[in-house]
Amino acid sequence: MQYMLMLNETEAEFARRTDPVETADYWGGWNAFIGAMAAAGVIVKGDGLQGPMLATTVRVVDGKRHVQDGPFADTKEQLGGYFVIEVPDLDSALDWAARAPCAVTGSVEVRPVLPPMAPPGV
Amino acid sequence: MRVAAALSDAAGEAAARAARLSYGRLLAILAARTRDVSLAEEALAEAFARALEVWPRQGVPDNPEGWLVTAARNGLANVYRHDRVRAVAVADVIRVTEERAAQAPAFGDERLALMFVCAHPAIDAGARAPLMLQTVLGLDAARIAAAFLVPAATMGQRLVRAKARIRETGLRFAVPEAEVVPERLADVLEAIYAAFGTGWEAGPAADAGLPEEAIHLARVLLGLMPEEPEVKGVLALMLHAHARRRARRDGAGRFVALSDQDPALWDRDMIVEAEGLLVAAARAGRFGRFQCEAAIQSVHAQRGITGRVNIAALEALYGMLARFHPTVGGAVAHAAIRREAGDVAGALALLDGLPVAAREGYQAALVVRAHCLLDLGDRVGAAAVARRALEVTPDAAVRAHLGRVFGLA
């Protein structure tokens, strides 16, 4: 089955990305995690994301576009990246999720990816 | 005519017995590969219905379980026939069940995996015990709902949601790896104990639970994990508690506190079995929460022989329990023991350390505090606290008991 790991990071973690003292540690942790998943051959796709500072949120209300700077919700943790992995079951997905650096400081939400839809009329 | 009727009875009985004895095993076999508990339940129900229809006419098969698995398997294939997405899974199911059926009646026992799935941390904690009762023991949702004091529709929904979650999130149908077994087993034991009834912590409203079924579940688990001391512990704990079921009310239905119970009314066989289990568990040299709780009950049971309660032993065991499994209920029981040992100040200190909600709203905590205040000669304070305890006591017999003890109208 395919699962998406949604990697939620705290503001402090986002800050570590560019902090001259912390940056090597920060990226080293992620590289080790991603390297382990790659070595196990479970990655289907995945990306890191720029922080919520660069988020823009759009809603269309009554046909009118409302654009707002910032993320959709102001929460303590924000999405910092995602991976879609192919593993046999949720338990395996949770094992990988627990190894993500942000599992310690933030959280990882794990969700099954919807299976491909059958073509209409079949 | 008479032959047919007799055969029909025999068929009905065989199906009923198979249903009782192997429902959980059959369901676990069917669910293990599909990971779909609801679908397996449907297929199995169909198979039972078909058995009741066919067996009276054709005779009871030599291997009823094998027949049922085959029938359920055919049912599953029908459900899946048009579902291309799952075609591969179906082939897999059929191959595996066929392999199993070939070795019948020695099916592999998948009930352990099923129990670990039911008590998976990804399943709502409130659904775990009901799910286990329904899938492993085949209890119907209405009875489970009554035991957990929720409307049948609510329980039905909770079970459907949990089963959908098992299927859609793809939980693993397997016994967890050795290093996580203790942690995951704790969830399984917790769920079994929850089925037993709200029990010691909530007082005698526990009668609403499903003590026999929970004990049955623990026996099944013990058969599957004979080496685990905590499984023996939870079974011993429940047997000790259940042994006192006849002593908990007097002839007029009034509540009788443990220290006032007549040991002659305790079920000796259950106590003997519980003690044996505790001794066997101790050989593993891995003490744990349930063994500790069972040991506490064992100390109480010894009053039946020695005529006195070993307060020092209880004090030590409650101290240990606070380390293994710190709970409000445990702390309150510990406070009650300190008070009985004459350490009223120590008892009050434990009660004062509870979270505010428990201190002011938990019936057992209020009762122990009221007793402590009475010991200190504070009749007014004791009555005020006891009155608050009455407000949060749902059981009329217990309310009457408290009213008598504290002289409240």
Boltz contact constraints between the chains, C-beta under 6 A:
constraints:
  - contact:
      token1: [A, 1]
      token2: [B, 170]
      max_distance: 6.0
  - contact:
      token1: [A, 89]
      token2: [B, 170]
      max_distance: 6.0
  - contact:
      token1: [A, 89]
      token2: [B, 172]
      max_distance: 6.0
  - contact:
      token1: [A, 90]
      token2: [B, 169]
      max_distance: 6.0
  - contact:
      token1: [A, 90]
      token2: [B, 170]
      max_distance: 6.0
  - contact:
      token1: [A, 90]
      token2: [B, 171]
      max_distance: 6.0
  - contact:
      token1: [A, 91]
      token2: [B, 172]
      max_distance: 6.0
  - contact:
      token1: [A, 112]
      token2: [B, 169]
      max_distance: 6.0
